Structures are given as C-alpha cells and as structure tokens.
C-alpha cells in the first residue's frame, strides 16, 4: 500500500515537472459507444 502510494506520488510529480499543461477530461464512454460509427474505434482504444 505504501509502496504503491509512493510510486504514484513519484509518477505524478514527474508528470507535473515535465509538462507545462495537464488536461483532465471526463468522457461518457457508454454514450459514445452508442454511436455505431465511433464504437469500434473507441473500443479498440481501451
């Protein structure tokens, strides 16, 4: 547990130090997969 927490802290610190902008996005994947034109591409990404 502490090992994992330490790893995640070090990883997040590395990401912050190496990047000027960090974007976070909430996607409604369930609704996106309903679009049959996008469904295969979205499923392939996971």
N, C-alpha and C positions, 0 to 999 in steps of 0.2 A: 504493500500500500504506500509506504513512504518512498520506496524506490520509484514507483510509478509516478507519484506526485512530484518527486524531484526531477524525473525525466521530462514530464510535461512542463514544469516550470522552466527548465533549461531550454527546451524546444521553443516555447512561447517567447522567451527572452531573445533567442537567436533570431526568430522571425521578426520581432519588433526592431531589433538592432540593424537588420539587413534591409529593411523596407521602409520607404517613406510614407506609403499609404497602404492601409489594410482595410479591405471592404468585406463586410459580412452581409449575407443575403438569406432571407427565409423564402424557400420555394415550396409551393404547394404541388409536390410531385404527383400526388394522387390525381389531382385535377389535370395536370399537364399530360399525364399518360392517357387520359380520355381522348385527347386529340390524336387520332389514328395516324396522322402524318408525322407526328413527333414521337409517338410511343416507342418505336424501335430504337431510335437514336437515344432517347432518354434511358431506356432500359439497358442499352449497351454501355452507358457511362457508369452504371452502378457496379 
